[in-house]
Amino acid sequence: MDATTPERSTGRVALALQGGGAHGAFTWGVLDRLLEDGQRFDSICGVSSGAILGVMLVQGLVRGGADGARAEMRRFWRRVAQAHAISPFQAAPLERWFLGGWDLSNSMMWQGMEMAMRLFSPAQINPFGHSLLRTLLNDLVEPHLLCDPRAPSLTVAATDVSTGEAVLFDNKAIDVDVLCASACLPFIFPAVRIGDRAYWDGGYAGNPPLAPLLRPIPPAELILVRAQPAKRPGVPTTPTEITNRLNEIACHNVLSAELAAMPSSVKLRSYDADEALLHLPISTKFSGEEAFLAELFEAGRVAGAIT
């Protein structure tokens, strides 16, 4: 962790949550440890998996305080693992049994998906927009809890396909459609339509946007939990690796610009995932393997314990 202040702030505390697919389990671990240590959050902004965690966090806080939030986040990741157990996207047996790894890229399903992505658009592959994530969220998201007077301010961002701008949804507007829009990877899923606008993953316009956390009055402290490494060694060679790195660079540059423009009065506490995620293959962003998620969760808890 890179922290500008070792003390816990006595003023308002804002929480910014990056997206990163299954790598968001690292964020889960950080938040679990912070809640265990009594950390409070007055406002939250997230994209993609960070947005979903933000919703689980707020729902749990309303339902049962810090312990409720920890339980709600665990419930989400348990459902992810259960869904993955019957998914065709599994690590190859040799990879899992003999190498002890989580790489999906050697599986036939992953290779088939990569080939399909080069030849067809998501709308051609999945014309009805079927999403296991949507099915899971329909069971877990309770919008009425987000509107409870005790709920912290929550903002979820999605990227408007037409304008390229971040569109912000507050507590009253957040539902399953908004979360699916915020997590919509355009090479895998058709754009999510809400009203007359189409949306892609919120990370393209800000991972996450900081503006809603700094307005109208900047907080005393901003806690940033990253779910993507800022740097990667070597040069990516496969189309998937190249696309992923381009996305990471774009998201990192937007966030860096926002951090540079942040008022100097705001103390930054940043939990970085580089050590935990740097050497993981890109395909692991799509792995819901229970043991893999538990590994990232524990890495996040270790990071969250550092002050």
C-alpha positions, 0 to 999 in steps of 0.5 A: 500500500502506498499511503500519504497518511498513516492516521485514520481521518476524522472527517468525511471519508470517500471510497473509490473502487476500480473494476477488474473482473474476478480480480475484484476479489482482491478489493473484497479482501481489502474492504473486509479488513478495513471493515474489521478494523472499524473503517467507515465510508461516507461516499463510494464510487465504483465501476464494473466489479468495483460497482458491484462490490460497492452495492454489496457493501452498502446493502450490507451496511444498511442491513447489519453494519460492518459485519453485515457488509462483510457478509454481503460481499462474501455472499456475492463472491460465493455465488460467483464461485458456485456459478463458475463451478458449472461454467465451461470456462475452466482451467485445463486439468494439467494446468490445475492439477500439476501446475497449480495455476488458474490460467484459462487460456489453455482451455478449449473454451477460452481459445474458442472464445478468443477466435470468435471475438476476432471474427464476430461481434458480441451482438452476433455471438450473443444476439439476446444479450444473455448474461450469467452476471445479470442472472446472479445480480437479479438474485442479490441486488435490492435497490430499496436498501440503496435508498435507505436513509442510513446508506452511504452515498453511492455512485456507479459509472458507465460509459456512454457509447455515443459520447465516450463520457462517464454517466453517473448513477446515484443510489436512487438510480442504481439497479441491475441494468446499471450494474450490467452496463458498468461491467459491459466489456464491449468485446464480449457483451452487446452494449447495455441499453438504458432508455435511449442510451447505450453503455459500455464498461465504466472503466473506459471513462474513469476507473473509477471517476473521482469527481462525484467523490470530490463534489460538492465539498472534498472529503478529508480522505480518499481511499482508493482500492486498485484492482489493476496493476499500474505497470506490467513487465514485458510486451504483450503478444496475443490479441487478448493481452494487447487489448487488455493492456491498452485498456489498462493504460487508458484507464490508468491515464484517466485516473492519474489525471484525476488524482493530479487534479485532486485538491491538496487538502484531500489525503490519499490512501491507496491500496495497490494490487500490483504485487498480487496481480502483476503476474496473473494471466489475463484470462484469470479475470474471468476465473471464478474458481473458489480457491483462486478467489480465496487466494486474492481475498487473502492477498487483499486482507494482507494489503488492507492490514497495512496502515 
